[in-house]
Amino acid sequence: MKYEPEEKLIEKVQSGEYGWKEYISHHSRELSQEYEWYCHRKGLDPNLEESAAAFMEMRNALLDEALENGNA
């Protein structure tokens, strides 16, 4: 798997070329593994865009919380 820079991935999601599932799989091995583990823990199907969207919402909420607390 060839991973893409964050900026390109964001552009592709914003343009509609990629959904969150593609974003995750093209981002990094670590993010893909984190996503698989998240789906396993939550009982979600990792092949669904809805699962990927829920994962990204969770990550964004954690990032927002870290920023508010001065930890990011």
mmCIF file as Biopython writes it, N, C-alpha, C and O atoms, coordinates in Angstrom:
data_model
#
loop_
_atom_site.group_PDB
_atom_site.id
_atom_site.type_symbol
_atom_site.label_atom_id
_atom_site.label_alt_id
_atom_site.label_comp_id
_atom_site.label_asym_id
_atom_site.label_entity_id
_atom_site.label_seq_id
_atom_site.pdbx_PDB_ins_code
_atom_site.Cartn_x
_atom_site.Cartn_y
_atom_site.Cartn_z
_atom_site.occupancy
_atom_site.B_iso_or_equiv
_atom_site.auth_seq_id
_atom_site.auth_asym_id
_atom_site.pdbx_PDB_model_num
ATOM 1   N N  . MET A ? 1  ? 0.848   -1.186 0.000  1.0 0.0 1  A 1 
ATOM 2   C CA . MET A ? 1  ? 0.000   0.000  0.000  1.0 0.0 1  A 1 
ATOM 3   C C  . MET A ? 1  ? 0.884   1.237  0.000  1.0 0.0 1  A 1 
ATOM 4   O O  . MET A ? 1  ? 1.817   1.355  0.794  1.0 0.0 1  A 1 
ATOM 5   N N  . LYS A ? 2  ? 0.577   2.145  -0.894 1.0 0.0 2  A 1 
ATOM 6   C CA . LYS A ? 2  ? 1.285   3.430  -0.942 1.0 0.0 2  A 1 
ATOM 7   C C  . LYS A ? 2  ? 0.467   4.439  -0.140 1.0 0.0 2  A 1 
ATOM 8   O O  . LYS A ? 2  ? -0.721  4.645  -0.389 1.0 0.0 2  A 1 
ATOM 9   N N  . TYR A ? 3  ? 1.132   5.055  0.820  1.0 0.0 3  A 1 
ATOM 10  C CA . TYR A ? 3  ? 0.455   6.049  1.647  1.0 0.0 3  A 1 
ATOM 11  C C  . TYR A ? 3  ? 0.651   7.430  1.047  1.0 0.0 3  A 1 
ATOM 12  O O  . TYR A ? 3  ? 1.665   7.709  0.407  1.0 0.0 3  A 1 
ATOM 13  N N  . GLU A ? 4  ? -0.335  8.287  1.266  1.0 0.0 4  A 1 
ATOM 14  C CA . GLU A ? 4  ? -0.333  9.624  0.676  1.0 0.0 4  A 1 
ATOM 15  C C  . GLU A ? 4  ? -0.184  10.685 1.763  1.0 0.0 4  A 1 
ATOM 16  O O  . GLU A ? 4  ? -0.545  10.449 2.916  1.0 0.0 4  A 1 
ATOM 17  N N  . PRO A ? 5  ? 0.348   11.854 1.398  1.0 0.0 5  A 1 
ATOM 18  C CA . PRO A ? 5  ? 0.471   12.942 2.376  1.0 0.0 5  A 1 
ATOM 19  C C  . PRO A ? 5  ? -0.907  13.401 2.869  1.0 0.0 5  A 1 
ATOM 20  O O  . PRO A ? 5  ? -1.896  13.364 2.138  1.0 0.0 5  A 1 
ATOM 21  N N  . GLU A ? 6  ? -0.933  13.826 4.108  1.0 0.0 6  A 1 
ATOM 22  C CA . GLU A ? 6  ? -2.168  14.293 4.754  1.0 0.0 6  A 1 
ATOM 23  C C  . GLU A ? 6  ? -2.899  15.335 3.910  1.0 0.0 6  A 1 
ATOM 24  O O  . GLU A ? 6  ? -4.118  15.269 3.756  1.0 0.0 6  A 1 
ATOM 25  N N  . GLU A ? 7  ? -2.152  16.300 3.363  1.0 0.0 7  A 1 
ATOM 26  C CA . GLU A ? 7  ? -2.771  17.383 2.591  1.0 0.0 7  A 1 
ATOM 27  C C  . GLU A ? 7  ? -3.534  16.839 1.380  1.0 0.0 7  A 1 
ATOM 28  O O  . GLU A ? 7  ? -4.647  17.276 1.090  1.0 0.0 7  A 1 
ATOM 29  N N  . LYS A ? 8  ? -2.921  15.879 0.678  1.0 0.0 8  A 1 
ATOM 30  C CA . LYS A ? 8  ? -3.583  15.284 -0.495 1.0 0.0 8  A 1 
ATOM 31  C C  . LYS A ? 8  ? -4.836  14.528 -0.089 1.0 0.0 8  A 1 
ATOM 32  O O  . LYS A ? 8  ? -5.865  14.599 -0.761 1.0 0.0 8  A 1 
ATOM 33  N N  . LEU A ? 9  ? -4.738  13.805 1.017  1.0 0.0 9  A 1 
ATOM 34  C CA . LEU A ? 9  ? -5.891  13.038 1.478  1.0 0.0 9  A 1 
ATOM 35  C C  . LEU A ? 9  ? -7.058  13.952 1.831  1.0 0.0 9  A 1 
ATOM 36  O O  . LEU A ? 9  ? -8.206  13.662 1.493  1.0 0.0 9  A 1 
ATOM 37  N N  . ILE A ? 10 ? -6.764  15.046 2.507  1.0 0.0 10 A 1 
ATOM 38  C CA . ILE A ? 10 ? -7.821  15.994 2.871  1.0 0.0 10 A 1 
ATOM 39  C C  . ILE A ? 10 ? -8.463  16.577 1.620  1.0 0.0 10 A 1 
ATOM 40  O O  . ILE A ? 10 ? -9.685  16.699 1.545  1.0 0.0 10 A 1 
ATOM 41  N N  . GLU A ? 11 ? -7.644  16.937 0.640  1.0 0.0 11 A 1 
ATOM 42  C CA . GLU A ? 11 ? -8.181  17.461 -0.625 1.0 0.0 11 A 1 
ATOM 43  C C  . GLU A ? 11 ? -9.099  16.443 -1.287 1.0 0.0 11 A 1 
ATOM 44  O O  . GLU A ? 11 ? -10.164 16.801 -1.789 1.0 0.0 11 A 1 
ATOM 45  N N  . LYS A ? 12 ? -8.690  15.170 -1.291 1.0 0.0 12 A 1 
ATOM 46  C CA . LYS A ? 12 ? -9.488  14.128 -1.941 1.0 0.0 12 A 1 
ATOM 47  C C  . LYS A ? 12 ? -10.804 13.884 -1.208 1.0 0.0 12 A 1 
ATOM 48  O O  . LYS A ? 12 ? -11.827 13.625 -1.840 1.0 0.0 12 A 1 
ATOM 49  N N  . VAL A ? 13 ? -10.783 13.964 0.115  1.0 0.0 13 A 1 
ATOM 50  C CA . VAL A ? 13 ? -12.025 13.809 0.880  1.0 0.0 13 A 1 
ATOM 51  C C  . VAL A ? 13 ? -12.944 14.994 0.609  1.0 0.0 13 A 1 
ATOM 52  O O  . VAL A ? 13 ? -14.140 14.817 0.379  1.0 0.0 13 A 1 
ATOM 53  N N  . GLN A ? 14 ? -12.385 16.202 0.634  1.0 0.0 14 A 1 
ATOM 54  C CA . GLN A ? 14 ? -13.192 17.402 0.411  1.0 0.0 14 A 1 
ATOM 55  C C  . GLN A ? 14 ? -13.784 17.441 -0.991 1.0 0.0 14 A 1 
ATOM 56  O O  . GLN A ? 14 ? -14.888 17.950 -1.183 1.0 0.0 14 A 1 
ATOM 57  N N  . SER A ? 15 ? -13.057 16.907 -1.977 1.0 0.0 15 A 1 
ATOM 58  C CA . SER A ? 15 ? -13.557 16.913 -3.354 1.0 0.0 15 A 1 
ATOM 59  C C  . SER A ? 15 ? -14.545 15.777 -3.615 1.0 0.0 15 A 1 
ATOM 60  O O  . SER A ? 15 ? -15.232 15.768 -4.636 1.0 0.0 15 A 1 
ATOM 61  N N  . GLY A ? 16 ? -14.615 14.817 -2.687 1.0 0.0 16 A 1 
ATOM 62  C CA . GLY A ? 16 ? -15.501 13.680 -2.875 1.0 0.0 16 A 1 
ATOM 63  C C  . GLY A ? 16 ? -14.847 12.507 -3.568 1.0 0.0 16 A 1 
ATOM 64  O O  . GLY A ? 16 ? -15.486 11.477 -3.782 1.0 0.0 16 A 1 
ATOM 65  N N  . GLU A ? 17 ? -13.566 12.651 -3.926 1.0 0.0 17 A 1 
ATOM 66  C CA . GLU A ? 17 ? -12.853 11.549 -4.580 1.0 0.0 17 A 1 
ATOM 67  C C  . GLU A ? 17 ? -12.671 10.371 -3.623 1.0 0.0 17 A 1 
ATOM 68  O O  . GLU A ? 17 ? -12.767 9.213  -4.028 1.0 0.0 17 A 1 
ATOM 69  N N  . TYR A ? 18 ? -12.406 10.676 -2.346 1.0 0.0 18 A 1 
ATOM 70  C CA . TYR A ? 18 ? -12.256 9.665  -1.305 1.0 0.0 18 A 1 
ATOM 71  C C  . TYR A ? 18 ? -13.323 9.870  -0.250 1.0 0.0 18 A 1 
ATOM 72  O O  . TYR A ? 18 ? -13.755 10.991 0.019  1.0 0.0 18 A 1 
ATOM 73  N N  . GLY A ? 19 ? -13.735 8.762  0.337  1.0 0.0 19 A 1 
ATOM 74  C CA . GLY A ? 19 ? -14.524 8.810  1.558  1.0 0.0 19 A 1 
ATOM 75  C C  . GLY A ? 19 ? -13.570 8.606  2.723  1.0 0.0 19 A 1 
ATOM 76  O O  . GLY A ? 19 ? -12.358 8.514  2.530  1.0 0.0 19 A 1 
ATOM 77  N N  . TRP A ? 20 ? -14.117 8.536  3.938  1.0 0.0 20 A 1 
ATOM 78  C CA . TRP A ? 20 ? -13.262 8.353  5.110  1.0 0.0 20 A 1 
ATOM 79  C C  . TRP A ? 20 ? -12.574 7.000  5.097  1.0 0.0 20 A 1 
ATOM 80  O O  . TRP A ? 20 ? -11.458 6.879  5.601  1.0 0.0 20 A 1 
ATOM 81  N N  . LYS A ? 21 ? -13.204 5.988  4.540  1.0 0.0 21 A 1 
ATOM 82  C CA . LYS A ? 21 ? -12.600 4.659  4.471  1.0 0.0 21 A 1 
ATOM 83  C C  . LYS A ? 21 ? -11.313 4.696  3.651  1.0 0.0 21 A 1 
ATOM 84  O O  . LYS A ? 21 ? -10.303 4.116  4.050  1.0 0.0 21 A 1 
ATOM 85  N N  . GLU A ? 22 ? -11.347 5.373  2.514  1.0 0.0 22 A 1 
ATOM 86  C CA . GLU A ? 22 ? -10.155 5.503  1.671  1.0 0.0 22 A 1 
ATOM 87  C C  . GLU A ? 22 ? -9.103  6.381  2.350  1.0 0.0 22 A 1 
ATOM 88  O O  . GLU A ? 22 ? -7.904  6.110  2.271  1.0 0.0 22 A 1 
ATOM 89  N N  . TYR A ? 23 ? -9.570  7.432  3.013  1.0 0.0 23 A 1 
ATOM 90  C CA . TYR A ? 23 ? -8.646  8.305  3.745  1.0 0.0 23 A 1 
ATOM 91  C C  . TYR A ? 23 ? -7.838  7.469  4.734  1.0 0.0 23 A 1 
ATOM 92  O O  . TYR A ? 23 ? -6.611  7.564  4.779  1.0 0.0 23 A 1 
ATOM 93  N N  . ILE A ? 24 ? -8.522  6.660  5.518  1.0 0.0 24 A 1 
ATOM 94  C CA . ILE A ? 24 ? -7.860  5.845  6.538  1.0 0.0 24 A 1 
ATOM 95  C C  . ILE A ? 24 ? -6.882  4.868  5.897  1.0 0.0 24 A 1 
ATOM 96  O O  . ILE A ? 24 ? -5.741  4.754  6.346  1.0 0.0 24 A 1 
ATOM 97  N N  . SER A ? 25 ? -7.309  4.169  4.862  1.0 0.0 25 A 1 
ATOM 98  C CA . SER A ? 25 ? -6.445  3.145  4.268  1.0 0.0 25 A 1 
ATOM 99  C C  . SER A ? 25 ? -5.246  3.733  3.537  1.0 0.0 25 A 1 
ATOM 100 O O  . SER A ? 25 ? -4.230  3.053  3.391  1.0 0.0 25 A 1 
ATOM 101 N N  . HIS A ? 26 ? -5.335  4.978  3.074  1.0 0.0 26 A 1 
ATOM 102 C CA . HIS A ? 26 ? -4.217  5.610  2.373  1.0 0.0 26 A 1 
ATOM 103 C C  . HIS A ? 26 ? -3.370  6.498  3.281  1.0 0.0 26 A 1 
ATOM 104 O O  . HIS A ? 26 ? -2.366  7.052  2.835  1.0 0.0 26 A 1 
ATOM 105 N N  . HIS A ? 27 ? -3.761  6.641  4.549  1.0 0.0 27 A 1 
ATOM 106 C CA . HIS A ? 27 ? -3.056  7.539  5.479  1.0 0.0 27 A 1 
ATOM 107 C C  . HIS A ? 27 ? -1.778  6.894  6.027  1.0 0.0 27 A 1 
ATOM 108 O O  . HIS A ? 27 ? -0.678  7.399  5.803  1.0 0.0 27 A 1 
ATOM 109 N N  . SER A ? 28 ? -1.928  5.787  6.738  1.0 0.0 28 A 1 
ATOM 110 C CA . SER A ? 28 ? -0.772  5.116  7.337  1.0 0.0 28 A 1 
ATOM 111 C C  . SER A ? 28 ? -1.192  3.741  7.843  1.0 0.0 28 A 1 
ATOM 112 O O  . SER A ? 28 ? -2.372  3.473  8.073  1.0 0.0 28 A 1 
ATOM 113 N N  . ARG A ? 29 ? -0.206  2.891  8.006  1.0 0.0 29 A 1 
ATOM 114 C CA . ARG A ? 29 ? -0.472  1.564  8.551  1.0 0.0 29 A 1 
ATOM 115 C C  . ARG A ? 29 ? -1.018  1.697  9.973  1.0 0.0 29 A 1 
ATOM 116 O O  . ARG A ? 29 ? -1.926  0.967  10.371 1.0 0.0 29 A 1 
ATOM 117 N N  . GLU A ? 30 ? -0.453  2.637  10.733 1.0 0.0 30 A 1 
ATOM 118 C CA . GLU A ? 30 ? -0.868  2.830  12.120 1.0 0.0 30 A 1 
ATOM 119 C C  . GLU A ? 30 ? -2.339  3.236  12.220 1.0 0.0 30 A 1 
ATOM 120 O O  . GLU A ? 30 ? -3.075  2.714  13.057 1.0 0.0 30 A 1 
ATOM 121 N N  . LEU A ? 31 ? -2.761  4.163  11.367 1.0 0.0 31 A 1 
ATOM 122 C CA . LEU A ? 31 ? -4.161  4.596  11.402 1.0 0.0 31 A 1 
ATOM 123 C C  . LEU A ? 31 ? -5.082  3.453  10.980 1.0 0.0 31 A 1 
ATOM 124 O O  . LEU A ? 31 ? -6.154  3.277  11.560 1.0 0.0 31 A 1 
ATOM 125 N N  . SER A ? 32 ? -4.677  2.682  9.985  1.0 0.0 32 A 1 
ATOM 126 C CA . SER A ? 32 ? -5.478  1.533  9.551  1.0 0.0 32 A 1 
ATOM 127 C C  . SER A ? 32 ? -5.631  0.519  10.677 1.0 0.0 32 A 1 
ATOM 128 O O  . SER A ? 32 ? -6.714  -0.027 10.887 1.0 0.0 32 A 1 
ATOM 129 N N  . GLN A ? 33 ? -4.546  0.272  11.397 1.0 0.0 33 A 1 
ATOM 130 C CA . GLN A ? 33 ? -4.604  -0.674 12.515 1.0 0.0 33 A 1 
ATOM 131 C C  . GLN A ? 33 ? -5.481  -0.139 13.641 1.0 0.0 33 A 1 
ATOM 132 O O  . GLN A ? 33 ? -6.260  -0.881 14.239 1.0 0.0 33 A 1 
ATOM 133 N N  . GLU A ? 34 ? -5.349  1.148  13.923 1.0 0.0 34 A 1 
ATOM 134 C CA . GLU A ? 34 ? -6.184  1.768  14.952 1.0 0.0 34 A 1 
ATOM 135 C C  . GLU A ? 34 ? -7.655  1.660  14.561 1.0 0.0 34 A 1 
ATOM 136 O O  . GLU A ? 34 ? -8.503  1.396  15.413 1.0 0.0 34 A 1 
ATOM 137 N N  . TYR A ? 35 ? -7.963  1.861  13.288 1.0 0.0 35 A 1 
ATOM 138 C CA . TYR A ? 35 ? -9.335  1.761  12.787 1.0 0.0 35 A 1 
ATOM 139 C C  . TYR A ? 35 ? -9.868  0.332  12.933 1.0 0.0 35 A 1 
ATOM 140 O O  . TYR A ? 35 ? -10.997 0.129  13.380 1.0 0.0 35 A 1 
ATOM 141 N N  . GLU A ? 36 ? -9.054  -0.652 12.556 1.0 0.0 36 A 1 
ATOM 142 C CA . GLU A ? 36 ? -9.476  -2.056 12.677 1.0 0.0 36 A 1 
ATOM 143 C C  . GLU A ? 36 ? -9.793  -2.394 14.134 1.0 0.0 36 A 1 
ATOM 144 O O  . GLU A ? 36 ? -10.791 -3.055 14.423 1.0 0.0 36 A 1 
ATOM 145 N N  . TRP A ? 37 ? -8.937  -1.936 15.046 1.0 0.0 37 A 1 
ATOM 146 C CA . TRP A ? 37 ? -9.137  -2.197 16.466 1.0 0.0 37 A 1 
ATOM 147 C C  . TRP A ? 37 ? -10.411 -1.504 16.962 1.0 0.0 37 A 1 
ATOM 148 O O  . TRP A ? 37 ? -11.183 -2.092 17.720 1.0 0.0 37 A 1 
ATOM 149 N N  . TYR A ? 38 ? -10.628 -0.266 16.537 1.0 0.0 38 A 1 
ATOM 150 C CA . TYR A ? 38 ? -11.834 0.485  16.903 1.0 0.0 38 A 1 
ATOM 151 C C  . TYR A ? 38 ? -13.079 -0.281 16.451 1.0 0.0 38 A 1 
ATOM 152 O O  . TYR A ? 38 ? -14.015 -0.460 17.229 1.0 0.0 38 A 1 
ATOM 153 N N  . CYS A ? 39 ? -13.090 -0.726 15.213 1.0 0.0 39 A 1 
ATOM 154 C CA . CYS A ? 39 ? -14.253 -1.459 14.688 1.0 0.0 39 A 1 
ATOM 155 C C  . CYS A ? 39 ? -14.464 -2.755 15.458 1.0 0.0 39 A 1 
ATOM 156 O O  . CYS A ? 39 ? -15.597 -3.116 15.778 1.0 0.0 39 A 1 
ATOM 157 N N  . HIS A ? 40 ? -13.377 -3.450 15.754 1.0 0.0 40 A 1 
ATOM 158 C CA . HIS A ? 40 ? -13.471 -4.695 16.515 1.0 0.0 40 A 1 
ATOM 159 C C  . HIS A ? 40 ? -14.097 -4.437 17.890 1.0 0.0 40 A 1 
ATOM 160 O O  . HIS A ? 40 ? -15.007 -5.157 18.299 1.0 0.0 40 A 1 
ATOM 161 N N  . ARG A ? 41 ? -13.613 -3.414 18.602 1.0 0.0 41 A 1 
ATOM 162 C CA . ARG A ? 41 ? -14.116 -3.085 19.942 1.0 0.0 41 A 1 
ATOM 163 C C  . ARG A ? 41 ? -15.575 -2.667 19.919 1.0 0.0 41 A 1 
ATOM 164 O O  . ARG A ? 41 ? -16.335 -2.990 20.831 1.0 0.0 41 A 1 
ATOM 165 N N  . LYS A ? 42 ? -15.966 -1.942 18.868 1.0 0.0 42 A 1 
ATOM 166 C CA . LYS A ? 42 ? -17.329 -1.412 18.784 1.0 0.0 42 A 1 
ATOM 167 C C  . LYS A ? 42 ? -18.295 -2.359 18.070 1.0 0.0 42 A 1 
ATOM 168 O O  . LYS A ? 42 ? -19.497 -2.096 18.022 1.0 0.0 42 A 1 
ATOM 169 N N  . GLY A ? 43 ? -17.779 -3.457 17.517 1.0 0.0 43 A 1 
ATOM 170 C CA . GLY A ? 43 ? -18.627 -4.384 16.780 1.0 0.0 43 A 1 
ATOM 171 C C  . GLY A ? 43 ? -19.109 -3.819 15.454 1.0 0.0 43 A 1 
ATOM 172 O O  . GLY A ? 43 ? -20.208 -4.134 14.997 1.0 0.0 43 A 1 
ATOM 173 N N  . LEU A ? 44 ? -18.267 -2.970 14.831 1.0 0.0 44 A 1 
ATOM 174 C CA . LEU A ? 44 ? -18.628 -2.331 13.564 1.0 0.0 44 A 1 
ATOM 175 C C  . LEU A ? 44 ? -17.979 -3.051 12.392 1.0 0.0 44 A 1 
ATOM 176 O O  . LEU A ? 44 ? -16.939 -3.694 12.540 1.0 0.0 44 A 1 
ATOM 177 N N  . ASP A ? 45 ? -18.598 -2.937 11.237 1.0 0.0 45 A 1 
ATOM 178 C CA . ASP A ? 45 ? -18.044 -3.496 10.006 1.0 0.0 45 A 1 
ATOM 179 C C  . ASP A ? 45 ? -17.031 -2.502 9.439  1.0 0.0 45 A 1 
ATOM 180 O O  . ASP A ? 45 ? -17.416 -1.400 9.047  1.0 0.0 45 A 1 
ATOM 181 N N  . PRO A ? 46 ? -15.739 -2.864 9.385  1.0 0.0 46 A 1 
ATOM 182 C CA . PRO A ? 46 ? -14.726 -1.926 8.894  1.0 0.0 46 A 1 
ATOM 183 C C  . PRO A ? 46 ? -14.843 -1.618 7.405  1.0 0.0 46 A 1 
ATOM 184 O O  . PRO A ? 46 ? -14.169 -0.718 6.905  1.0 0.0 46 A 1 
ATOM 185 N N  . ASN A ? 47 ? -15.687 -2.353 6.699  1.0 0.0 47 A 1 
ATOM 186 C CA . ASN A ? 47 ? -15.857 -2.115 5.266  1.0 0.0 47 A 1 
ATOM 187 C C  . ASN A ? 47 ? -16.913 -1.057 4.962  1.0 0.0 47 A 1 
ATOM 188 O O  . ASN A ? 47 ? -17.120 -0.704 3.801  1.0 0.0 47 A 1 
ATOM 189 N N  . LEU A ? 48 ? -17.576 -0.553 5.988  1.0 0.0 48 A 1 
ATOM 190 C CA . LEU A ? 48 ? -18.636 0.433  5.780  1.0 0.0 48 A 1 
ATOM 191 C C  . LEU A ? 48 ? -18.122 1.853  5.969  1.0 0.0 48 A 1 
ATOM 192 O O  . LEU A ? 48 ? -17.355 2.128  6.891  1.0 0.0 48 A 1 
ATOM 193 N N  . GLU A ? 49 ? -18.545 2.739  5.099  1.0 0.0 49 A 1 
ATOM 194 C CA . GLU A ? 49 ? -18.183 4.157  5.201  1.0 0.0 49 A 1 
ATOM 195 C C  . GLU A ? 49 ? -18.685 4.754  6.517  1.0 0.0 49 A 1 
ATOM 196 O O  . GLU A ? 49 ? -18.033 5.622  7.097  1.0 0.0 49 A 1 
ATOM 197 N N  . GLU A ? 50 ? -19.845 4.285  6.986  1.0 0.0 50 A 1 
ATOM 198 C CA . GLU A ? 50 ? -20.400 4.794  8.238  1.0 0.0 50 A 1 
ATOM 199 C C  . GLU A ? 50 ? -19.479 4.486  9.415  1.0 0.0 50 A 1 
ATOM 200 O O  . GLU A ? 50 ? -19.345 5.302  10.327 1.0 0.0 50 A 1 
ATOM 201 N N  . SER A ? 51 ? -18.846 3.320  9.400  1.0 0.0 51 A 1 
ATOM 202 C CA . SER A ? 51 ? -17.905 2.956  10.462 1.0 0.0 51 A 1 
ATOM 203 C C  . SER A ? 51 ? -16.689 3.865  10.417 1.0 0.0 51 A 1 
ATOM 204 O O  . SER A ? 51 ? -16.205 4.320  11.453 1.0 0.0 51 A 1 
ATOM 205 N N  . ALA A ? 52 ? -16.197 4.127  9.210  1.0 0.0 52 A 1 
ATOM 206 C CA . ALA A ? 52 ? -15.033 5.007  9.049  1.0 0.0 52 A 1 
ATOM 207 C C  . ALA A ? 52 ? -15.371 6.422  9.499  1.0 0.0 52 A 1 
ATOM 208 O O  . ALA A ? 52 ? -14.550 7.082  10.134 1.0 0.0 52 A 1 
ATOM 209 N N  . ALA A ? 53 ? -16.571 6.892  9.175  1.0 0.0 53 A 1 
ATOM 210 C CA . ALA A ? 53 ? -16.984 8.237  9.587  1.0 0.0 53 A 1 
ATOM 211 C C  . ALA A ? 53 ? -17.077 8.322  11.112 1.0 0.0 53 A 1 
ATOM 212 O O  . ALA A ? 53 ? -16.665 9.323  11.699 1.0 0.0 53 A 1 
ATOM 213 N N  . ALA A ? 54 ? -17.612 7.288  11.755 1.0 0.0 54 A 1 
ATOM 214 C CA . ALA A ? 54 ? -17.712 7.274  13.219 1.0 0.0 54 A 1 
ATOM 215 C C  . ALA A ? 54 ? -16.317 7.282  13.845 1.0 0.0 54 A 1 
ATOM 216 O O  . ALA A ? 54 ? -16.086 7.966  14.842 1.0 0.0 54 A 1 
ATOM 217 N N  . PHE A ? 55 ? -15.403 6.534  13.271 1.0 0.0 55 A 1 
ATOM 218 C CA . PHE A ? 55 ? -14.020 6.500  13.763 1.0 0.0 55 A 1 
ATOM 219 C C  . PHE A ? 55 ? -13.373 7.877  13.659 1.0 0.0 55 A 1 
ATOM 220 O O  . PHE A ? 55 ? -12.720 8.330  14.599 1.0 0.0 55 A 1 
ATOM 221 N N  . MET A ? 56 ? -13.551 8.537  12.531 1.0 0.0 56 A 1 
ATOM 222 C CA . MET A ? 56 ? -12.945 9.856  12.344 1.0 0.0 56 A 1 
ATOM 223 C C  . MET A ? 56 ? -13.582 10.887 13.277 1.0 0.0 56 A 1 
ATOM 224 O O  . MET A ? 56 ? -12.893 11.775 13.778 1.0 0.0 56 A 1 
ATOM 225 N N  . GLU A ? 57 ? -14.882 10.776 13.510 1.0 0.0 57 A 1 
ATOM 226 C CA . GLU A ? 57 ? -15.543 11.676 14.467 1.0 0.0 57 A 1 
ATOM 227 C C  . GLU A ? 57 ? -14.965 11.488 15.862 1.0 0.0 57 A 1 
ATOM 228 O O  . GLU A ? 57 ? -14.730 12.463 16.576 1.0 0.0 57 A 1 
ATOM 229 N N  . MET A ? 58 ? -14.735 10.230 16.255 1.0 0.0 58 A 1 
ATOM 230 C CA . MET A ? 58 ? -14.155 9.935  17.555 1.0 0.0 58 A 1 
ATOM 231 C C  . MET A ? 58 ? -12.750 10.524 17.649 1.0 0.0 58 A 1 
ATOM 232 O O  . MET A ? 58 ? -12.403 11.127 18.664 1.0 0.0 58 A 1 
ATOM 233 N N  . ARG A ? 59 ? -11.947 10.358 16.617 1.0 0.0 59 A 1 
ATOM 234 C CA . ARG A ? 59 ? -10.573 10.899 16.625 1.0 0.0 59 A 1 
ATOM 235 C C  . ARG A ? 59 ? -10.585 12.422 16.699 1.0 0.0 59 A 1 
ATOM 236 O O  . ARG A ? 59 ? -9.792  13.019 17.427 1.0 0.0 59 A 1 
ATOM 237 N N  . ASN A ? 60 ? -11.478 13.042 15.953 1.0 0.0 60 A 1 
ATOM 238 C CA . ASN A ? 60 ? -11.562 14.505 15.982 1.0 0.0 60 A 1 
ATOM 239 C C  . ASN A ? 60 ? -11.998 15.007 17.356 1.0 0.0 60 A 1 
ATOM 240 O O  . ASN A ? 60 ? -11.501 16.030 17.828 1.0 0.0 60 A 1 
ATOM 241 N N  . ALA A ? 61 ? -12.912 14.303 17.994 1.0 0.0 61 A 1 
ATOM 242 C CA . ALA A ? 61 ? -13.355 14.690 19.335 1.0 0.0 61 A 1 
ATOM 243 C C  . ALA A ? 61 ? -12.199 14.584 20.326 1.0 0.0 61 A 1 
ATOM 244 O O  . ALA A ? 61 ? -12.037 15.447 21.188 1.0 0.0 61 A 1 
ATOM 245 N N  . LEU A ? 62 ? -11.397 13.527 20.206 1.0 0.0 62 A 1 
ATOM 246 C CA . LEU A ? 62 ? -10.237 13.374 21.088 1.0 0.0 62 A 1 
ATOM 247 C C  . LEU A ? 62 ? -9.213  14.472 20.844 1.0 0.0 62 A 1 
ATOM 248 O O  . LEU A ? 62 ? -8.618  14.991 21.789 1.0 0.0 62 A 1 
ATOM 249 N N  . LEU A ? 63 ? -9.006  14.827 19.585 1.0 0.0 63 A 1 
ATOM 250 C CA . LEU A ? 63 ? -8.062  15.895 19.256 1.0 0.0 63 A 1 
ATOM 251 C C  . LEU A ? 63 ? -8.557  17.229 19.801 1.0 0.0 63 A 1 
ATOM 252 O O  . LEU A ? 63 ? -7.785  17.991 20.382 1.0 0.0 63 A 1 
ATOM 253 N N  . ASP A ? 64 ? -9.835  17.509 19.615 1.0 0.0 64 A 1 
ATOM 254 C CA . ASP A ? 64 ? -10.412 18.754 20.142 1.0 0.0 64 A 1 
ATOM 255 C C  . ASP A ? 64 ? -10.242 18.834 21.660 1.0 0.0 64 A 1 
ATOM 256 O O  . ASP A ? 64 ? -9.892  19.882 22.203 1.0 0.0 64 A 1 
ATOM 257 N N  . GLU A ? 65 ? -10.494 17.717 22.331 1.0 0.0 65 A 1 
ATOM 258 C CA . GLU A ? 65 ? -10.356 17.674 23.786 1.0 0.0 65 A 1 
ATOM 259 C C  . GLU A ? 65 ? -8.899  17.907 24.199 1.0 0.0 65 A 1 
ATOM 260 O O  . GLU A ? 65 ? -8.630  18.639 25.151 1.0 0.0 65 A 1 
ATOM 261 N N  . ALA A ? 66 ? -7.971  17.287 23.486 1.0 0.0 66 A 1 
ATOM 262 C CA . ALA A ? 66 ? -6.550  17.467 23.792 1.0 0.0 66 A 1 
ATOM 263 C C  . ALA A ? 66 ? -6.126  18.919 23.578 1.0 0.0 66 A 1 
ATOM 264 O O  . ALA A ? 66 ? -5.356  19.471 24.364 1.0 0.0 66 A 1 
ATOM 265 N N  . LEU A ? 67 ? -6.632  19.529 22.512 1.0 0.0 67 A 1 
ATOM 266 C CA . LEU A ? 67 ? -6.305  20.932 22.245 1.0 0.0 67 A 1 
ATOM 267 C C  . LEU A ? 67 ? -6.842  21.841 23.341 1.0 0.0 67 A 1 
ATOM 268 O O  . LEU A ? 67 ? -6.160  22.765 23.783 1.0 0.0 67 A 1 
ATOM 269 N N  . GLU A ? 68 ? -8.060  21.573 23.773 1.0 0.0 68 A 1 
ATOM 270 C CA . GLU A ? 68 ? -8.671  22.375 24.836 1.0 0.0 68 A 1 
ATOM 271 C C  . GLU A ? 68 ? -7.897  22.257 26.145 1.0 0.0 68 A 1 
ATOM 272 O O  . GLU A ? 68 ? -7.812  23.211 26.919 1.0 0.0 68 A 1 
ATOM 273 N N  . ASN A ? 69 ? -7.332  21.068 26.381 1.0 0.0 69 A 1 
ATOM 274 C CA . ASN A ? 69 ? -6.591  20.825 27.620 1.0 0.0 69 A 1 
ATOM 275 C C  . ASN A ? 69 ? -5.110  21.175 27.497 1.0 0.0 69 A 1 
ATOM 276 O O  . ASN A ? 69 ? -4.352  21.028 28.455 1.0 0.0 69 A 1 
ATOM 277 N N  . GLY A ? 70 ? -4.701  21.639 26.314 1.0 0.0 70 A 1 
ATOM 278 C CA . GLY A ? 70 ? -3.304  21.993 26.096 1.0 0.0 70 A 1 
ATOM 279 C C  . GLY A ? 70 ? -2.380  20.805 25.942 1.0 0.0 70 A 1 
ATOM 280 O O  . GLY A ? 70 ? -1.180  20.908 26.196 1.0 0.0 70 A 1 
ATOM 281 N N  . ASN A ? 71 ? -2.937  19.667 25.525 1.0 0.0 71 A 1 
ATOM 282 C CA . ASN A ? 71 ? -2.144  18.442 25.388 1.0 0.0 71 A 1 
ATOM 283 C C  . ASN A ? 71 ? -1.816  18.082 23.952 1.0 0.0 71 A 1 
ATOM 284 O O  . ASN A ? 71 ? -1.289  16.998 23.700 1.0 0.0 71 A 1 
ATOM 285 N N  . ALA A ? 72 ? -2.110  18.953 23.008 1.0 0.0 72 A 1 
ATOM 286 C CA . ALA A ? 72 ? -1.814  18.632 21.608 1.0 0.0 72 A 1 
ATOM 287 C C  . ALA A ? 72 ? -1.120  19.791 20.943 1.0 0.0 72 A 1 
ATOM 288 O O  . ALA A ? 72 ? -0.787  19.716 19.761 1.0 0.0 72 A 1 
#
